[in-house]
Amino acid sequence: MGIKRAWESGHIAYRNTAPTLHREQRAFALLEHAHPGLTLHRSDPVTAAVALVRRYLGAYGPAAEGDLTWWSGLTRAEITPALTALRDEITPVHVEGLPATLLVLSSELDTLRGATPLPADHVRLTAFEDPAFKGYFTTRARYLEAAHTERAFNPIGEVRAAITVAGRITGTWWWDKQTRTVGWDLFARPPRGLARVIRQRLEEAEAFLRTEPN
């Protein structure tokens, strides 16, 4: 418990020193030793909250306030003053298919307007706890059908390694240490051509992971 509190409060740093992707080997050090010159407590809480909200919207916007609360761990009482301070930098928007008003940095509007949808055969495998999916809660509909939430997230809310098609989670995958093979679970049967692309991505992942030491 002491290590957990010191880690979360920014007094110690963590690094995974395992020589393989198949396991974790935790090493801890005092923050000033691991990252000389880094000071996490340089800003007061209000200034830090403003900076955090700005960075979040820059990375994940358009997003709902509920998404921000989920991702940041800040309370609504902490977020509201930060959003007020940033009101001249933020534009409220509506996104088709998503509830409520979303927030985006005004500087990102032109980039969003020029964005094009991913092609229907765009298939990727994401890692366990991929940050792209951890950034949202109330607007998960952008990447996941609600009926599949329990298959995409484990019981404590961690997002499983996912198979995405055109940016949406359509299944999960995992590495079996015993057989040294990749397993998968698709939420629905894909068209034949798309199934071929998915299988190719899974085979590529399996070939790569087999090169890793146990």
N, C-alpha and C positions, 0 to 999 in steps of 0.2 A: 504494500500500500504506500509506503514511503517513497519508493522509486516512482510509482505511478503519479503521485502528487508532485514530486520534483520535476518529472518530465512534463506534465501538463502545465506547470507553473513557469516553465522555461528556465529552470536552474540546471538541468542536465540535458544532454543531447543523446540521441540514439542512432546507431548505425548497424546495419545488417552486414556482418563480416563473413557470412557463409560463402563458400566458393561455388555454389550452385543455386539455381533457381528453385530446386526441389525442397529446400529446407531453410529455416531461419536460425541465425546465430546472433543473438543480441549482444551488443557492446555499448556501454554507457560511459560518458565522460562529462565532467563539468563543462557547462556551455563556454566559459571563457577559455578553457583549454582546447576544446574541439573547434571552436570558431572564434579566434581572437578578434576583438574589435566589434563583435556583434552584440548589441544591447537591445534586448526585447522590451525593456521597460523604459525606453527613452521617451516615449510619448505618454501623455495622460490618457485615461480610458476613453474620454469623449473624442479626442483627436484620433486615437487608434481605431475607434469604431467607425469614424468617417472614412479613414483610409481603407479599412477592411471592406466596407460596403462598396466603395468605389471600385476596388479591385474585383470584388465578386461580380458586380454588374458588368464590368469590362470583360470578364471571362465567361459568364453564364447568361447575361441578358439576351433577350427579354426574359424576365423572371418575375414571379409573384413574391410579395412580401413574405408569404408563408414558406416559400422555397428558401429565402434568405435566412429566416429564423432557423429552419431545419439545418441548413449547411453551417451556419456560423456558430450556433449555440448561444447567440445573444438573445436576450429577452426583447419583447416588443417595446418595452420602456427604454431599452438601450438603442434599438434600431430607429425608433421614431425621430429622436433628435438628429441622428446621422442623416436620415433621409431629408429632413428639413434643411440641414446645412448644405445638402447637395441638390436642392430643388432646381437651381439654375443649370445644373449639369444633366438632369434626368428628364426624359420624355415618357409620359404614359402611352402605352400602345395596346391594341387589341390584336390577338393572333387567332386566326380561324381554328376552331376546334379546341381552344384552351379557355378555361373559365376566367372571369374577372379581368381586371386591368393589370397589365404587366408593366414592368419598368425596364428601361434601357438607357444607357448613356447616350446623350444626344450626339456625341461624336461618333457613335457607331451606326447611326441611322443609314447613312449612305452605303456602308458596307452591307448592311442587312438588306437594303432594297436591291442591291446588285447580286445578291446570293442566288444560286440556282439549286434546285433539289438534287439530291444524289440520285444516280441512275438506279433503276430497279434491280440490277444485278450487282450492286455494290455490296460485297460481303466482307465482313471483318470479324475477327475474334478479339474480344477485349479481355483484359485480365480481371482477376478477382478484385473487387472494390475499385473498379475503374472510376476515376474522378468525374468523368463526363456525366455519369448517371447519379453520382452522389450529390450533385449540385442541385437536384430538384426533389420536391416532395409533393406539393399540392398540384404541380403541373407535370407529373410523370406521364400523363397521356401523350406527351410529345414523342415519347420513345417506347411506350409499353401499353399493351391492352390491360385494363384493370383486372381482367379474369386471370391473367398470368402472373400477378404480383407475387404470390407465394412460391411460384416456381423460379422466379428471377431473383428473389431476395430470400435469404435464410431467416430463421425465426428471430434473430436479434437485429435484423435490418441491414445486414451486409449484402451487397449486391454480388451475385455469383459471377464467375467468368461467363461471358455471354457471346452468343452468335448474333450478329446484327446484319440486317438486310435493309439497305437504304436508310441506315441510321436508327432503325427500330429493333428492339430485342425480339428475336423470333425463336430463341432457344438458348440452352446453356451447354457448356462443355467442361471437361475436367481431365486431369492427368491421373491415370491409374499407376501408382508406384510399383505395384506387384507385377503387373503385366507389361509395364512400360509402353502403354498405349493410351490414346486419347479416346474418351467416351463422350457421348453427346445426347442431348434430349431436345428435340424440336417440338415446338408447341403446336405446329400444324404441318401437314405434308406439303412441301413446296412443289412447284412445277418441275418437270424433269430437268430442264436446262439450269434452273436455279439450284436444284439439288446437286447437280454436277459441280457447280462452283463452290457450294458449301463443302462438299466432300473434298475438293481440292485444297481448300483452306485448312481443313482439319488434318489432312495428310501432311501438309507443309508444317503445321504446328507439331505434329507427332515426330516428324523427321528431325526438327530442330531440338525438341526437348530430349530426344534420345541421345543427343551429343553431350548433354549436361551430365556431370558426375552425379551418382546417387547421393 
